[in-house]
Amino acid sequence: MNAALVLTAIIVLLFGTAAGAQAPAAMPKMEFDAVIRQAVEKNPTMARAANTIARADTLVRQARAITLPLVTTSVTNTTLDSARGFAGGVTQPQNQFAFTASASMPVLAMARWAGVGQARDLADVATAGAAETRQRVMVAAAEAYLAVIAARRQVEVSERAIDSARAHLDYATRRLEGGAGSRVNQLRAAQVVSSEEARIEAVKLAMRSAQEALGVILAADGPIDAGADPVFDLTGAMDDNAWRTSRPDLITQATIQRAAERVVKDSWRDWVPVVNASFDPSFITPAGLFQPARSWRLTILAIQPIYEGGQRKIALDQRELTLDQAKIGMTELEIQARSEVRLAQERLRSLERALDSARRAADQTGEVLRITTTAFEVGATTNLEVIDAQRSDLDAKTTAELAEGAVRRAKLDLLVALGRFK
């Protein structure tokens, strides 16, 4: 008997331990600021932007390198079948070793020197583009975070609705068992419970989908739950005119325009002669009759194209067209940005008014549900009126939660439009 008890205890302990080991780990929860920070640090899109900046920096170094001196050396050992010479003198020894060096640098290379500044402009464009990419990643993370909060609020509304429906079903069942109710009333209450159970499964699945999406944005190995509601500082937002110099997309476009302006401005350098200087020392052993052991040569080379089929003029025309396109793009972007700011401000005002109305409606339907339930309990109404009141209350609370989520999203959109969320 004692052995059986010991064996039973061991089995329970083993199975209990296994069940505990298989219990799913709690889903990690992150606050808004931590979500934004991790998205910027780990999202692969930011890694690609950093790679673009690094590539632009290498182009700057490459453009600078071609303006610096170039030094080369060479070693040659030549063996002939026999020495060469005449009148008893050797002009070419049978075996000869030669060491030569060359140092050259551009003395005048205006186009090359301009290329360094133009490469720096392209690096600035890459940096500005990375800032724009950073904002897009931050906005995507913020939207995913708000989606989790909105889905969680819907789950909470559904849970309250199902609790209310179950309480009504319990009351209808007690009345039926006490002989004061009817089977129809019980079935109607049970049908509402079943509908709410199906609804809560759907909203829970929607919340899990939002949590998975947040985990993907954060490059996490699993879903991430959202913490508290974020606080968006809109102080002075409605009168903020600094967005023209703070929006990353406008900054990027302005950088592109400045780069195009520099290229056009530097076009005159194509007409300046190119002058190179080179110094070439050499050492040969053994020396030949016409080859001294040590020698050097200094060369100054100037190149000036006279006629090249109008290529420089064509290049200037192309650069001016590129600049015109950049200016047109800037104008279009500013028009679009002004529209986004106005629309974001008006949308926030409208949604805040709608939220106030939705909250009043939710309070009113909640009061109607309490009155109707109390009246039903004293026999003054039917359960059909209770069920209608429950549906109305659920719809009103769902609408209020959706309106609250829309206001949170509108605040984010306004900050993005003003360039203050970056």
C-alpha positions as CSV (number, residue, x, y, z in Angstrom):
1,M,0.0,0.0,0.0
2,N,2.8,2.4,0.8
3,A,4.7,1.4,-2.4
4,A,1.5,2.2,-4.4
5,L,1.3,5.6,-2.8
6,V,4.9,6.4,-3.5
7,L,4.6,5.3,-7.1
8,T,1.5,7.5,-7.5
9,A,3.3,10.5,-6.0
10,I,6.3,10.0,-8.4
11,I,3.9,9.8,-11.4
12,V,2.1,13.0,-10.3
13,L,5.4,14.8,-9.7
14,L,6.8,13.8,-13.1
15,F,3.7,14.7,-15.1
16,G,3.3,17.9,-13.1
17,T,6.9,18.8,-13.9
18,A,6.5,18.0,-17.6
19,A,3.3,20.1,-17.7
20,G,5.0,23.0,-16.0
21,A,7.9,22.7,-18.5
22,Q,5.5,22.8,-21.4
23,A,3.6,25.8,-20.2
24,P,3.9,28.7,-22.7
25,A,6.2,31.5,-21.6
26,A,4.5,34.9,-21.0
27,M,4.5,37.2,-23.9
28,P,7.1,40.0,-23.5
29,K,5.6,43.5,-23.1
30,M,7.3,46.7,-24.1
31,E,6.5,50.3,-23.6
32,F,6.2,52.8,-26.4
33,D,9.6,54.5,-26.1
34,A,11.4,51.1,-25.9
35,V,9.5,49.9,-29.0
36,I,10.6,52.9,-31.0
37,R,14.2,52.5,-29.8
38,Q,14.4,48.8,-30.6
39,A,12.8,49.3,-34.1
40,V,15.5,51.9,-35.0
41,E,18.2,49.6,-33.6
42,K,17.2,46.2,-35.0
43,N,14.9,46.7,-38.0
44,P,16.7,45.4,-41.2
45,T,15.6,48.5,-43.1
46,M,17.8,50.7,-40.9
47,A,20.8,48.4,-41.6
48,R,20.3,48.9,-45.3
49,A,20.2,52.7,-44.8
50,A,23.4,52.5,-42.8
51,N,24.9,50.5,-45.6
52,T,23.9,53.2,-48.1
53,I,25.6,55.9,-45.9
54,A,28.8,53.8,-45.7
55,R,28.8,53.3,-49.5
56,A,28.5,57.1,-50.0
57,D,31.4,57.6,-47.6
58,T,33.6,55.3,-49.7
59,L,32.7,57.3,-52.8
60,V,33.9,60.5,-51.0
61,R,37.2,58.8,-50.2
62,Q,37.5,57.6,-53.7
63,A,36.9,61.0,-55.2
64,R,39.5,62.5,-52.8
65,A,42.0,59.8,-53.6
66,I,42.3,60.7,-57.3
67,T,43.4,64.2,-56.4
68,L,46.3,63.0,-54.2
69,P,49.8,62.0,-55.5
70,L,50.3,58.6,-57.0
71,V,53.6,56.8,-56.2
72,T,54.6,53.6,-57.9
73,T,57.8,51.5,-58.1
74,S,58.9,48.7,-60.4
75,V,61.8,46.2,-60.3
76,T,63.1,44.6,-63.6
77,N,65.8,42.0,-64.1
78,T,66.7,41.4,-67.8
79,T,68.9,38.5,-69.0
80,L,70.0,38.3,-72.7
81,D,71.7,35.5,-74.5
82,S,74.8,37.7,-74.7
83,A,76.0,41.2,-74.0
84,R,75.5,43.8,-76.7
85,G,78.1,46.4,-77.7
86,F,80.5,47.7,-80.3
87,A,84.1,48.9,-80.5
88,G,84.9,47.1,-77.3
89,G,82.2,48.9,-75.4
90,V,79.1,47.2,-73.8
91,T,75.9,49.0,-74.6
92,Q,73.6,46.3,-73.0
93,P,75.0,44.0,-70.4
94,Q,73.9,40.4,-70.6
95,N,72.2,40.6,-67.1
96,Q,70.9,44.0,-66.0
97,F,68.9,45.0,-62.9
98,A,66.7,48.1,-63.0
99,F,64.8,49.9,-60.2
100,T,62.4,52.7,-61.2
101,A,60.0,54.8,-59.4
102,S,57.3,57.3,-60.4
103,A,55.5,60.0,-58.4
104,S,52.8,61.9,-60.2
105,M,50.1,64.3,-59.1
106,P,47.5,66.7,-60.6
107,V,48.8,70.2,-60.5
108,L,45.6,71.6,-62.0
109,A,42.5,69.4,-62.1
110,M,39.4,71.5,-61.4
111,A,36.9,68.9,-62.4
112,R,38.5,66.3,-60.2
113,W,38.6,68.6,-57.2
114,A,35.0,69.5,-57.8
115,G,34.1,65.8,-57.7
116,V,35.2,65.7,-54.0
117,G,32.6,68.3,-53.0
118,Q,29.9,66.6,-55.2
119,A,30.7,63.2,-53.6
120,R,30.2,64.9,-50.2
121,D,26.8,66.2,-51.3
122,L,25.8,62.6,-52.3
123,A,26.9,61.5,-48.8
124,D,24.7,64.2,-47.3
125,V,21.8,62.9,-49.5
126,A,22.4,59.4,-48.2
127,T,22.4,60.7,-44.6
128,A,19.2,62.6,-45.2
129,G,17.6,59.6,-46.8
130,A,18.6,57.5,-43.8
131,A,16.8,60.0,-41.5
132,E,13.7,59.7,-43.7
133,T,14.0,55.9,-43.5
134,R,14.4,56.1,-39.8
135,Q,11.1,58.1,-39.5
136,R,9.3,55.5,-41.7
137,V,10.5,52.7,-39.4
138,M,9.5,54.7,-36.3
139,V,6.0,55.4,-37.7
140,A,5.6,51.7,-38.7
141,A,6.5,50.7,-35.1
142,A,4.2,53.3,-33.6
143,E,1.3,52.2,-35.8
144,A,1.9,48.6,-34.9
145,Y,2.0,49.5,-31.2
146,L,-1.3,51.5,-31.5
147,A,-2.9,48.6,-33.3
148,V,-2.1,46.3,-30.4
149,I,-3.6,48.7,-28.0
150,A,-6.8,49.1,-30.1
151,A,-7.1,45.3,-30.4
152,R,-6.7,44.9,-26.7
153,R,-9.4,47.5,-26.0
154,Q,-11.7,45.5,-28.2
155,V,-11.0,42.4,-26.3
156,E,-11.8,44.2,-23.0
157,V,-15.1,45.4,-24.4
158,S,-16.0,41.9,-25.6
159,E,-15.0,40.4,-22.2
160,R,-17.3,42.9,-20.4
161,A,-20.1,42.2,-22.9
162,I,-19.8,38.4,-22.4
163,D,-19.8,38.8,-18.6
164,S,-23.0,40.8,-18.9
165,A,-24.5,38.2,-21.2
166,R,-23.6,35.4,-18.9
167,A,-25.0,37.2,-15.9
168,H,-28.3,37.6,-17.8
169,L,-28.2,33.9,-18.7
170,D,-27.7,32.9,-15.1
171,Y,-30.6,35.0,-14.1
172,A,-32.9,33.6,-16.8
173,T,-31.8,30.0,-15.8
174,R,-32.6,30.7,-12.1
175,R,-36.0,32.1,-13.1
176,L,-36.7,29.0,-15.3
177,E,-35.7,26.7,-12.5
178,G,-37.9,28.6,-10.0
179,G,-40.9,28.3,-12.3
180,A,-41.1,32.1,-13.0
181,G,-39.3,32.2,-16.3
182,S,-39.6,30.5,-19.7
183,R,-37.4,28.3,-21.8
184,V,-37.6,30.8,-24.6
185,N,-36.1,33.5,-22.4
186,Q,-33.3,31.2,-21.4
187,L,-32.5,30.2,-25.0
188,R,-32.4,33.8,-26.1
189,A,-30.0,34.6,-23.3
190,A,-27.9,31.6,-24.2
191,Q,-27.8,32.6,-27.8
192,V,-26.4,36.0,-26.9
193,V,-23.7,34.2,-24.8
194,S,-22.7,32.0,-27.7
195,S,-22.5,34.9,-30.1
196,E,-20.3,36.9,-27.7
197,E,-18.0,33.8,-27.3
198,A,-17.6,33.7,-31.0
199,R,-17.0,37.4,-31.2
200,I,-14.3,37.4,-28.5
201,E,-12.4,34.6,-30.3
202,A,-12.3,36.8,-33.4
203,V,-11.1,39.9,-31.5
204,K,-8.4,37.8,-29.6
205,L,-7.1,36.5,-32.9
206,A,-7.0,40.1,-34.2
207,M,-5.0,41.1,-31.1
208,R,-2.6,38.2,-31.6
209,S,-2.1,39.3,-35.3
210,A,-1.3,42.8,-34.2
211,Q,1.2,41.5,-31.6
212,E,2.9,39.4,-34.2
213,A,3.1,42.4,-36.6
214,L,4.7,44.4,-33.8
215,G,7.3,41.6,-33.2
216,V,8.1,41.6,-36.9
217,I,8.7,45.4,-36.9
218,L,11.0,45.0,-33.9
219,A,12.9,42.0,-35.5
220,A,11.9,40.0,-32.4
221,D,11.7,36.2,-32.4
222,G,8.0,36.2,-31.5
223,P,5.0,38.4,-30.7
224,I,5.4,41.5,-28.6
225,D,2.6,43.0,-26.4
226,A,2.1,46.7,-26.0
227,G,2.3,48.5,-22.6
228,A,0.6,51.7,-21.6
229,D,-0.9,54.2,-23.9
230,P,1.7,56.6,-25.4
231,V,1.6,60.3,-24.6
232,F,1.9,62.5,-27.7
233,D,3.0,66.0,-26.9
234,L,1.0,68.3,-29.2
235,T,1.9,71.5,-27.4
236,G,1.7,74.3,-30.0
237,A,1.1,71.8,-32.8
238,M,-1.8,73.7,-34.3
239,D,0.3,76.8,-34.7
240,D,3.6,75.2,-35.6
241,N,5.1,76.5,-38.8
242,A,8.6,75.0,-38.3
243,W,7.6,71.8,-40.2
244,R,9.2,73.2,-43.5
245,T,12.6,72.7,-42.0
246,S,12.0,69.7,-39.8
247,R,10.2,67.1,-42.1
248,P,12.8,64.5,-43.1
249,D,11.3,64.2,-46.7
250,L,11.7,67.9,-47.2
251,I,15.2,67.9,-45.8
252,T,16.1,65.1,-48.2
253,Q,14.7,66.8,-51.2
254,A,16.4,70.1,-50.3
255,T,19.7,68.2,-50.0
256,I,19.2,66.7,-53.4
257,Q,18.5,70.1,-54.9
258,R,21.7,71.6,-53.3
259,A,23.7,68.7,-54.8
260,A,22.2,69.4,-58.2
261,E,23.0,73.1,-57.9
262,R,26.6,72.4,-57.1
263,V,27.0,70.1,-60.1
264,V,25.6,72.9,-62.4
265,K,27.8,75.5,-60.7
266,D,30.9,73.4,-61.1
267,S,30.3,72.8,-64.8
268,W,32.7,75.6,-65.8
269,R,35.6,73.5,-64.5
270,D,35.2,71.2,-67.4
271,W,36.7,73.9,-69.6
272,V,39.9,74.4,-67.5
273,P,43.0,72.6,-68.7
274,V,44.3,69.6,-66.9
275,V,47.9,69.7,-65.8
276,N,49.8,66.8,-64.4
277,A,53.4,66.6,-63.0
278,S,55.4,63.4,-62.7
279,F,58.9,62.7,-61.3
280,D,60.6,59.4,-62.4
281,P,63.9,58.4,-60.9
282,S,65.7,55.2,-61.9
283,F,68.7,53.0,-60.9
284,I,70.3,50.5,-63.3
285,T,73.2,48.1,-62.6
286,P,75.4,47.4,-64.3
287,A,75.2,50.5,-66.4
288,G,75.3,50.4,-70.2
289,L,77.3,52.6,-72.5
290,F,74.2,54.7,-73.2
291,Q,72.5,54.0,-69.9
292,P,73.7,55.9,-66.8
293,A,73.4,54.1,-63.5
294,R,71.3,56.8,-61.9
295,S,68.9,59.2,-63.7
296,W,65.7,61.0,-63.2
297,R,63.0,62.7,-65.3
298,L,60.5,65.5,-64.5
299,T,57.5,65.8,-66.8
300,I,54.8,68.5,-66.9
301,L,51.8,67.5,-69.1
302,A,49.0,69.9,-69.9
303,I,45.9,68.8,-71.7
304,Q,43.2,71.1,-73.2
305,P,40.4,69.6,-75.3
306,I,39.8,71.9,-78.3
307,Y,36.8,70.1,-79.9
308,E,34.9,67.2,-78.5
309,G,31.7,67.3,-80.4
310,G,29.8,69.5,-77.8
311,Q,30.0,66.9,-75.1
312,R,30.7,69.5,-72.3
313,K,27.7,71.6,-73.4
314,I,25.5,68.5,-73.5
315,A,26.6,67.5,-70.0
316,L,25.8,71.0,-68.8
317,D,22.3,70.8,-70.3
318,Q,21.7,67.4,-68.6
319,R,22.8,68.8,-65.3
320,E,20.5,71.8,-65.6
321,L,17.6,69.4,-66.4
322,T,18.4,67.4,-63.4
323,L,18.4,70.6,-61.3
324,D,15.0,71.6,-62.7
325,Q,13.6,68.2,-61.8
326,A,14.9,68.6,-58.3
327,K,13.2,72.0,-58.0
328,I,9.9,70.6,-59.4
329,G,10.1,67.8,-56.9
330,M,10.6,70.2,-54.0
331,T,7.6,72.3,-55.1
332,E,5.4,69.2,-55.3
333,L,6.6,67.9,-52.0
334,E,5.9,71.3,-50.2
335,I,2.4,71.4,-51.7
336,Q,1.7,67.9,-50.5
337,A,3.2,68.6,-47.1
338,R,1.1,71.7,-46.5
339,S,-2.0,69.7,-47.4
340,E,-1.0,66.9,-45.0
341,V,-0.5,69.3,-42.2
342,R,-3.9,71.0,-42.8
343,L,-5.7,67.7,-43.1
344,A,-4.0,66.1,-40.1
345,Q,-5.0,69.1,-38.0
346,E,-8.6,69.1,-39.2
347,R,-8.8,65.3,-38.8
348,L,-7.7,65.4,-35.2
349,R,-10.2,68.1,-34.4
350,S,-13.0,66.1,-36.0
351,L,-12.1,62.8,-34.4
352,E,-11.9,64.4,-31.0
353,R,-15.4,65.7,-31.4
354,A,-16.5,62.3,-32.6
355,L,-14.8,60.7,-29.5
356,D,-16.7,63.0,-27.2
357,S,-20.0,62.0,-28.8
358,A,-19.1,58.3,-28.8
359,R,-18.3,58.4,-25.1
360,R,-21.6,60.1,-24.3
361,A,-23.4,57.5,-26.3
362,A,-21.6,54.7,-24.5
363,D,-22.5,56.2,-21.1
364,Q,-26.1,56.5,-22.2
365,T,-26.4,53.0,-23.5
366,G,-24.8,51.7,-20.3
367,E,-27.4,53.5,-18.3
368,V,-30.2,52.2,-20.6
369,L,-28.9,48.6,-20.1
370,R,-28.9,49.0,-16.3
371,I,-32.4,50.4,-16.3
372,T,-33.7,47.7,-18.7
373,T,-32.0,44.9,-16.7
374,T,-33.5,46.2,-13.4
375,A,-36.9,46.5,-15.0
376,F,-36.7,42.9,-16.4
377,E,-35.8,41.6,-13.0
378,V,-39.0,43.0,-11.5
379,G,-41.1,41.8,-14.5
380,A,-41.7,45.2,-16.1
381,T,-39.9,44.3,-19.5
382,T,-39.1,41.2,-21.5
383,N,-35.7,39.7,-22.1
384,L,-35.9,40.9,-25.7
385,E,-35.5,44.4,-24.5
386,V,-32.6,43.4,-22.3
387,I,-30.8,41.7,-25.3
388,D,-31.4,44.8,-27.5
389,A,-30.0,46.9,-24.7
390,Q,-26.9,44.6,-24.5
391,R,-26.3,44.8,-28.2
392,S,-26.7,48.6,-28.2
393,D,-24.3,48.9,-25.3
394,L,-21.7,46.7,-27.0
395,D,-22.0,48.6,-30.2
396,A,-21.7,52.0,-28.5
397,K,-18.6,50.9,-26.4
398,T,-17.0,49.4,-29.5
399,T,-17.6,52.6,-31.4
400,A,-16.1,54.6,-28.5
401,E,-13.0,52.4,-28.4
402,L,-12.6,52.7,-32.1
403,A,-12.9,56.5,-31.9
404,E,-10.3,56.6,-29.1
405,G,-7.9,54.6,-31.2
406,A,-8.6,56.9,-34.2
407,V,-7.7,59.9,-32.1
408,R,-4.4,58.3,-31.0
409,R,-3.6,57.6,-34.6
410,A,-4.6,61.1,-35.6
411,K,-2.2,62.6,-33.1
412,L,0.6,60.4,-34.4
413,D,-0.2,61.5,-38.0
414,L,-0.1,65.2,-37.0
415,L,3.3,64.8,-35.4
416,V,4.6,63.0,-38.5
417,A,3.1,65.7,-40.8
418,L,4.8,68.4,-38.7
419,G,8.1,66.6,-38.7
420,R,8.1,66.3,-34.9
421,F,8.1,62.5,-34.8
422,K,11.6,61.5,-35.9
